[in-house]
Amino acid sequence: MRYYLRAALIAGKYPEATTHFKVDYNYRLNRVLPDAHCDPRCFNLNELYRLIAKQMNHPLGSEYGIKPSYGKTPGTHNIWRDKDFCYTSAPS
């Protein structure tokens, strides 16, 4: 949260939060790019958004980039999440 807010202060605007799992999928070609990444794994983007909103006194539910979609399917999900690997279910 602090790194995000520092970047926002330097940029003078809120940067768009995203992940490699989202960026490394080519929607035009409908496939994962070579040397793609699936990080960050098990990341809770909902919690990051909650912390930023709280710090900035923004409404609960504010988003600062992609709308989180947790799972393992490129092109469908944008945050890599596997229940067995992450030891918890996806955030709601």
C-alpha positions as CSV (number, residue, x, y, z in Angstrom):
1,M,0.0,0.0,0.0
2,R,2.8,2.4,0.9
3,Y,4.7,1.8,-2.4
4,Y,1.5,2.3,-4.4
5,L,0.7,5.6,-2.6
6,R,4.2,6.8,-3.0
7,A,4.0,6.0,-6.8
8,A,0.7,7.9,-6.9
9,L,2.3,10.9,-5.2
10,I,5.2,10.9,-7.6
11,A,3.0,10.4,-10.7
12,G,0.4,12.9,-9.5
13,K,-2.3,10.3,-10.3
14,Y,-3.4,6.9,-9.2
15,P,-1.5,4.3,-11.2
16,E,-3.4,1.3,-12.6
17,A,-2.7,-1.8,-10.5
18,T,-2.4,-4.9,-12.6
19,T,-0.5,-8.2,-12.6
20,H,1.8,-10.2,-14.9
21,F,-0.9,-12.8,-15.2
22,K,-3.2,-10.2,-16.8
23,V,-0.5,-8.4,-18.8
24,D,1.1,-11.6,-20.2
25,Y,-2.1,-12.8,-21.9
26,N,-2.6,-11.6,-25.5
27,Y,-6.3,-11.1,-25.9
28,R,-6.0,-10.4,-29.6
29,L,-4.2,-13.8,-30.2
30,N,-6.2,-15.5,-27.4
31,R,-3.0,-17.0,-25.9
32,V,-0.4,-16.6,-23.2
33,L,2.7,-14.8,-24.4
34,P,6.1,-16.7,-24.5
35,D,8.0,-16.3,-21.2
36,A,4.8,-15.2,-19.4
37,H,4.7,-14.8,-15.7
38,C,1.9,-15.8,-13.3
39,D,3.0,-13.5,-10.4
40,P,2.0,-12.4,-7.9
41,R,0.7,-15.8,-6.8
42,C,-1.8,-15.9,-4.0
43,F,-2.0,-12.1,-3.9
44,N,-5.1,-10.5,-2.4
45,L,-5.8,-7.5,-4.5
46,N,-9.0,-6.8,-2.7
47,E,-7.0,-6.3,0.5
48,L,-4.6,-3.9,-1.2
49,Y,-7.6,-1.9,-2.5
50,R,-9.1,-1.9,1.0
51,L,-5.9,-0.6,2.6
52,I,-5.5,2.2,0.0
53,A,-9.1,3.2,0.3
54,K,-8.8,3.3,4.1
55,Q,-5.6,5.4,4.0
56,M,-7.1,7.8,1.5
57,N,-10.6,8.0,3.1
58,H,-12.1,6.7,-0.1
59,P,-15.3,4.6,-0.1
60,L,-15.1,0.9,0.7
61,G,-15.0,-1.0,-2.5
62,S,-12.9,1.5,-4.4
63,E,-10.6,-0.1,-7.0
64,Y,-7.3,1.3,-8.3
65,G,-6.8,-0.9,-11.3
66,I,-8.0,-4.2,-12.6
67,K,-11.1,-5.8,-11.0
68,P,-9.7,-8.9,-9.3
69,S,-10.6,-12.3,-10.8
70,Y,-8.9,-15.1,-8.9
71,G,-8.0,-18.5,-10.5
72,K,-5.6,-20.2,-12.8
73,T,-7.1,-19.7,-16.3
74,P,-5.3,-17.2,-18.5
75,G,-7.6,-14.8,-20.2
76,T,-10.4,-15.4,-17.6
77,H,-8.6,-14.7,-14.3
78,N,-6.1,-11.9,-13.7
79,I,-4.7,-13.0,-10.4
80,W,-3.2,-16.5,-10.2
81,R,-4.7,-18.4,-7.3
82,D,-4.9,-22.1,-6.5
83,K,-6.6,-23.2,-3.3
84,D,-4.1,-26.1,-2.7
85,F,-1.0,-24.0,-3.5
86,C,-2.2,-20.9,-1.6
87,Y,-3.7,-22.8,1.3
88,T,-6.8,-20.6,1.3
89,S,-9.8,-20.0,-1.0
90,A,-9.8,-16.9,-3.2
91,P,-10.8,-13.7,-1.5
92,S,-14.4,-12.5,-2.0
